[in-house]
Every structure is written in C-alpha cells, then in structure tokens.
Amino acid sequence: MLDIQKFLGKPKIEVKQDGNVSIFRFGPVPAGVGHSLWNLLRRTLLAYNPAISVTGLKIKGVPHEYSTIDGVKESALQIMLNFKDLRFKGDLPENPLWVTKKFKWIGKYTVKDLDLPAGVEILTDDAYLFEITDPNTEIELSYRLEKGYRYLPIGELKKRELKDMDEETGSEVWTMLIDNDFKIVKNVAYKVDEVIADFTSEPHDWIELRIEPISDKISAKDLLAFAAEIGISYLKTFIFPDAYVDAELFVDADELEDTTSKEVEVKEIKKTPIDSLSWLSERTRNALIKNGIEFVEDLEKITKSELLSMKGVGKKAVDEIQAAMLSVKLKYLDNEIKNRRAIANYYVKNISSQNIQLPSWEDIESHVFHVFVIRTKFRDQLQQYLKSKNIICIVHYPIAPHNQEAFSSFSHYKLPITESIHNEVLSLPIGPTQTVDQTQEIVFEINKFLSWIQTNFH
C-alpha cells in the first residue's frame, strides 16, 4: 500500500446485508484508488462467476431443438431455454457430467424434480421446466451439468461433440447444445463517498460495493474473493523482475495501526453524559443540562462566549468546564500525538531539501511535534508567499533568548549563530485536525516556491 495510508489508517471492510444484497464498505483509501479498484472488481464480478449450469440436453426421440413433443405443452426449444436458466453450486464427481431422468404422468415439472448428484445444490429454486399433458406420455431426457465461470459459446461446444450414439438402441440421439454464461450475479454497483478527512477520525474516501446474487444461497464474499483472485493473478504479471519500484513509498498493511478501537473509544467519550462528569460541580452540571447541554459532544460545539451567555453559567463555571474538557480529551491525547508525528514524517519525506533545512531526529526518539520548525534564508519571502495561498505560518520565537527582556543581563553578548538562526526559523502548520488534503497542499506550495527560488537565485 502507498505510504500515505499511514495518515489514513489501516483499511477495513464493513459487511452488512440488505435483503439479498450484500454491502461491502471499504476504507480508508487515497483518492483515485477506490474508483480503480472497485471498477475492476465490478466488471470482473459481472463477467466471471463460478457456478454449475446446463450446457447440453438430449431428449429421447427428439432429433433437434425445433421439434414438437407429443403430450408435452412446450416445444423442445422452450424446454432447452428453461434448462439454460438453471443454476447450481457444489462439486461434480466429473466435469462435465451427464444425468438421465425419466418423467411420466401428467403435471408440471420443475428443477426440484431432477436427479442431482450428491453435493450439488439448486440455486434457482422452483424454476419451471415443462408440463406433460397426456398421461400416456413418457419423456426420457439427459442434461449435461458443467462447472464453469465464463460465457461458453455454441461454437466452442460444437468442437466437443455434434452427436452421440444411444448405447442401448444404437440410434442417434442429438445433443442440443446450450450456450451459457454461468452467471449467478444479478446486479453489482459501487459508489465512492468522499469525506473531508483529517488525521484523527474519518478518511476522505470510503468505497461501497453492492452485490446482489440470484439466490440467498450464494455467498457474496465467495464471489468477491474469486474476482479479487482474478485481478491479483493478472496484475502480478506487470511486476517485472527488472523493474525498479521504490519500496520507501509503500507500507505493509500489517504495519498499519488499526484505528477502529480508538474511533469507538472517541465516540464513546463524546457520548458521555454531562451528569456523569464527577469533576464538575453539581451546580455547573445542572446549569448545563438546563441549557440543553446533555453530552460531551454538545459541549464541544459551544464557544466560551456562548457559555457565558447561558443562565447559571459564570466565569468560574467556564474555567471549571474547560478543565473538565481537558480531562476528557486526555484520554485520546496519544492518538492526536500520533497524527502530529504522521504529518511531520510526511513533511520530511516530501518537502524538497533545496534551500531549506528540515528537522531531523533519531529513530529511537519520539517527538510530540507541538511545532514543526524549518530553517531557510528565504524565511520572510516563503512566509509571505504561503500567506497569499491562505497558509498561515508563524515565527514562534522571533527574538533570540539573550535579547529578550527577561534575559537583559545577557544582552551585551554577541551570539551571531543564534541570531542568524532566529532570522531563518519558520513554523509550518501542524495539528491533530489538519487534513490530508491540507497537508498535501502545504507541501505542494512550499516545493513550488523553492523551485522558483532555485531557478531565480542560482
């Protein structure tokens, strides 16, 4: 997987049923991957289905499909078409397999009246075959069961056999060939939900695939796995042994962190009732509830000024509420730090090293990245350029320590390296709610500026 997956989290599949429709919801994935992946699977599912169908039919005494049959309502052609629609699943003792059955007495016959080998199950329940209208009529027919996965045309069937000899009578029994597509999928559809993503919650792309088989006896998971195997087997062909693929741009799925449990934990925290926050005074809890604030997620949406305008909530209560909210948020602080680190890693890997100095650290070190500070001699120009693109960067400490008022006793020292550094530092945006798109845009604009500098000043 692309290393951008580190920002999005480990992809997961959610499966649910809506009647006979199986819904597979997959994500998170980078933009573009979802459409390509799901379209491939959809087209494969519609074209290739492993199933058992009928590819040949013999009716004793019937020379060809255009014949009529005495005492039978349907013509041979109509019976053949009814057999063409039958679908089964399971394993055949041999493939293909001929099965013979005799039908006698008046009445309507369906697929359930057929003799099937052990291990073969009907998928097209109650499928109609034919009707005998004369009590003196007996039909002996043989049908060829065949396991396949693709459309089998008449031309290919003709190459196998045109006619067989009846072993008992020595008379010719013509095989009525039935072209078949083995299809057991009624409908496949997909859609992509584009979600504005950040590094702390939902990814910005979720893909939904809906598979509707012809029967509830068919596992949509089996069909999807079969389609995936087809795609993988062919795509592997393009991984040439002499081709170079930069492994640093990829990450193994097993190395990605499953964020499901943390997402559930955060949702549970947001659903925490206000009256269960023991660190709030009873007076403050009652005031919030009377103003319609019943859960932590309700409190998150309220500004300080809105709190102060509520009846029964004063400045002291606001300070108490802010302290309580920080206590709640401490429970998912680790996740926010993880996302800050992910942004920092993305900056380091993707920002051009021309005319800029990026922070570095040892693998054994773990920074929280409260700020992400770079150095460049073109600090002021870069800051102005990014501001014109609505990207706000600040200089956290513009004055060297020895020149600050608190350290005035050291102001007579000349520290040119320190002063030079303070003329070059700039803090890039970094935060737990910063989105993937925002981070990519920041990197793009910085590299664009640095490329311009390289062209015009060197």
Helices and strands as residue ranges (DSSP letters): H 5-8, E 12-18, E 21-27, H 33-47, E 51-59, H 76-84, E 88-90, E 97-104, E 107-110, G 111-113, E 120-122, E 128-132, E 138-148, H 154-160, E 163-165, E 172-174, E 176-177, E 185-194, E 205-213, H 220-235, G 236-238, G 247-249, G 253-255, H 260-270, G 274-276, H 282-290, H 296-300, H 304-308, H 315-329, G 330-332, H 333-350, E 372-375, H 379-388, G 401-403, G 405-410, H 416-422, E 425-428, H 436-457
